[in-house]
Amino acid sequence: MNASITLYTSSFSQNALRPELALLEKGLPFRKVEVDLLQGEHQRPPLSDLTPRRQVPTLVYGTGAEDIVVYESIATLYFLEDMHPEPALMPPLADPRRRALAHMRIAEFQAKLDPKNIFGSVAFRRQGREQLGSRVDDLVAELSRWDAYLEGQSWLAGDRFTLADIAVFPLLMHFEALGFDFAARTPALGAYVARCKARPSVQASGWLDSFAAFVSQRAPEPVLAD
Ligand SMILES: N[C@@H](CCC(=O)N[C@@H](CS)C(=O)NCC(=O)O)C(=O)O
């Protein structure tokens, strides 16, 4: 289907990187609309008219007859996979073990890893280690689990890059920005992060540079450093 695709995004948002990576991996043309979150642009039209959550990413998929609006980054990934199955970013039905693995890792990302994110508390609410309390240890324990998942395999669902990697990798950049030394503390995850950074879609997005600029300007306390 020939669709006109618009992605409402923010240059430093790890959530908004997800649909962009899927679009780039699939070679789909799209228009990027930058929403200045710090200036409250998400609270105003056009975004506030498109989504009740008023968040990025929000994807507008124009089919000619109607515009389909999809928000929640994981939902945008599944939507793009459904609409544009090739090149596939999920293991095939013929490989149910790996397909289940991809589904599990995405579900675990949503239910276990993402809720442990402390980046907002540190970078925006300026909490330090004391205020974060056990949240730091909980997060580090969770990262060890993901380190084990990567032992002996290149990507989260096996030997091919999938939506599971697109789900998880952007969030890992939050922890690096807070001083977590992946290579030293979780070597398999460290090698994985390096592989993700080198991925052509990640390079083409330019996101690593814009996020680095945001982090250097915001200077969050490195609460995850040793
Ligand atoms: N669970 C959502 C989270 C989206 C989200 O938190 N977006 C942030 C930017 S990273 C945002 O738009 N924040 C503005 C706000 O919530 O007011 C997703 O995965 O898309």
The ligand as a Tripos MOL2 file, in Angstrom:
@<TRIPOS>MOLECULE
LIG
   20    19     1     0     0
SMALL
NO_CHARGES

@<TRIPOS>ATOM
      1 N1          4.6640    4.5910   26.4770 N.3       1 LIG1
      2 C1          4.8000    5.6750   25.5510 C.3       1 LIG1
      3 C2          5.6150    6.7750   26.1800 C.3       1 LIG1
      4 C3          5.6380    8.0300   25.3310 C.3       1 LIG1
      5 C4          6.3270    9.1720   26.0690 C.2       1 LIG1
      6 O1          6.4950    9.1330   27.3040 O.2       1 LIG1
      7 N2          6.7180   10.2000   25.3070 N.am      1 LIG1
      8 C5          7.3510   11.3450   25.9100 C.3       1 LIG1
      9 C6          8.6330   11.7040   25.1910 C.3       1 LIG1
     10 S1          9.8500   10.4500   25.4520 S.3       1 LIG1
     11 C7          6.3980   12.5170   25.7990 C.2       1 LIG1
     12 O2          5.7890   12.7410   24.7830 O.2       1 LIG1
     13 N3          6.2910   13.2730   26.8880 N.am      1 LIG1
     14 C8          5.4460   14.4240   26.9940 C.3       1 LIG1
     15 C9          4.3870   14.2410   28.0420 C.2       1 LIG1
     16 O3          4.1530   13.1150   28.4840 O.co2     1 LIG1
     17 O4          3.7860   15.2370   28.4330 O.co2     1 LIG1
     18 C10         5.4170    5.1740   24.2440 C.2       1 LIG1
     19 O5          6.0970    4.1390   24.2850 O.co2     1 LIG1
     20 O6          5.2120    5.7830   23.1930 O.co2     1 LIG1
@<TRIPOS>BOND
     1     1     2 1
     2     2     3 1
     3     2    18 1
     4     3     4 1
     5     4     5 1
     6     5     6 2
     7     5     7 1
     8     7     8 1
     9     8     9 1
    10     8    11 1
    11     9    10 1
    12    11    12 2
    13    11    13 1
    14    13    14 1
    15    14    15 1
    16    15    16 2
    17    15    17 1
    18    18    19 2
    19    18    20 1
@<TRIPOS>SUBSTRUCTURE
     1 LIG1         1 GROUP 0 **** ****
